[in-house]
Amino acid sequence: DRWAAALREAPQPLAGVRPPGGLDPECAENTLTLTLGPNVAGPLLTTAPGLVNGTVNDVLLTALALAVLGRRGADGAGGADGADEEGAVLIDVEGHGREDVVEGTDLSRTVGWFTTVFPVRLALGRPDLDEARRGGPAVGAALRLVKEELRAVPDKGIGFGLLR
């Protein structure tokens, strides 16, 4: 079952401590704001997704997964302490929920929230993170894996909430 496989426990929580109940309380949230100039943001929003016929979400989630693996020390080139062989990063993805999954349905005049949240397990293996940081082939391979995993989610995750 796809959802059971996605929800298998991740190798370790990001900060090394799993909060009680498995959920991080909102009071533990931190915010980091980073502004990218047009010379960086432009290629991230246009060139990078175009290389794999992907989306901005593919690029951003790839960057997140690589950063998490780097934080865990899951670099294939140097020590993988705390990482499993699949280099798994388990995240919740939020979608707008107005997916075209029922033929003939027109939601254009419907008001209200249809937001969906669903788990995605991004298994990047053991990428060479130094190579990825330099923009080498490792980042392209990771981007393709993330894109494929996101495309494999049935109906863009809209059915996950129905199963809970």
N, C-alpha and C positions, 0 to 999 in steps of 0.2 A: 504494500500500500504506500502510495507516494507520500502522504502526509506523515505517516508513522516513520518512514525513513528520514524525512526532513527534520523531524523532531527528536531524533536520537540525540542523546546528550552531546554537546560540544566538548572538545578535549579539555578545555579549561576556560573559566570565565576570564574576561579581559583583564580585570584588576587582580586576578588570582584568588578572589574570595567570592563564593556563591552566596548571595543574600538569602535569608530565610524565606521559604515559600517559593523560591525560584524566580521571584520578580524583584527588580531593583526599585525601591521606593523613590518617588519623585524628589524627596528631600535630598537624595544623593546625587541629583543631576548637576552637571557643570556645563557651562556653555563656553565655546571657543568660537570667536568670530574671526574670519580671515577673509580679506578682500584681495582678489586677484585682478591684476591689471589686464587691459584688453589684449596685450601681447601673449598672455598666458591663457586667459579665459576664452579667447576666440578659437584657438586650436582645440581646446578641450571640448568646446560646444559644437564644433563643426568638423574639423579634420579627423580627430580621434574616432568619433563614432562612425564616420564614413569609411574608415579603413576596414571595418568588419561588417559594414552594413548594419550598424547598431544604433543605439540611442544614447542620449546623455546619461540616462539612468545606468546603462551598462558601464559607462566610463566611471561614473561616480561610485558605483558599488564595487567595481574592480579596485579602485583606489582605496576604498574602505577595507576590503578584504586583504589587500597587500599590506596596508598599515597595521591591521590587527595581527597578521602573521609576523610582521616585523617586531611588533611589541612582544609577541610570545616567543620570539627567537626561532621561528620556523623556517629559517632560510636554508634552502637546500645546499648552499655552498658552505655554510658554516654552522654546525650545531643546530639541532632541532629540539632543544629542551622544551618540554611541555606541549609539543605538537604531535598529533597523530600523523600517520602516513598520508592520509588524504588531505592534510592541511585545511581542515574544515573550519569555516566561519559560519555560524548560525545567526541569521538576522531576521527580523520581521520587516516585511516590505508593505508599505501602505499604498493602496491604489484608489483612484477616484470612484470605482465601483460601477461606473456607467459603461460597462463593457458590452459589446454587441454579441451576446451569447444566446439570445432567443431570437430566432429569425422573425422579422416583421415587427419587432418591438420598437417603438419610438419614444425615447425618454426625453426628447428635446423640450417638451412642455411640462415636464414633471419637476416639481420643486422639492428639495430636501436632500439630505445626506444619504449617499449610498456607499460611503467609504468602506473599503475592504482592507483587512490586515491578514497577511498570511506568511508562514515561515518559508525561508529559502536557505538551504544548506549549500554554501559555495565551497566546493572542494577543489582547491587549486593545486593539490599535491605539495611538492617541496620546491617552489620556484626559487631561482637565484634572485634574491631581493636586491642585491647590489646592481645586477644587470637590469632589473626592472626599473630601479631608480634612475639609471642612466638612459632609459628609454629604449633598451635593447629588446631582443626577441622575447624575453621572459614576460614583459608587460603585454605584448601582443598575444602571447599564448594565454595569459591569464584573462585578458579581455574576451577572447573567443570562448573560453570555458564559462565565464560568467554570463555572457550573452546566451550561450546554449542552455545553461541551467534556467535562466529566466524565461526563455521561450518554451521550455518543457513544462512550465507550470500550467496546468489545465485552466482554461478560461481566465487567465491572468489572476488566479487565486480566488475568484469570487465564491467558489464552493466551499472553501475551508471553514468559514464561519458557520456555515450550515451544519457542519459535522460536530460542532462543539457542544 
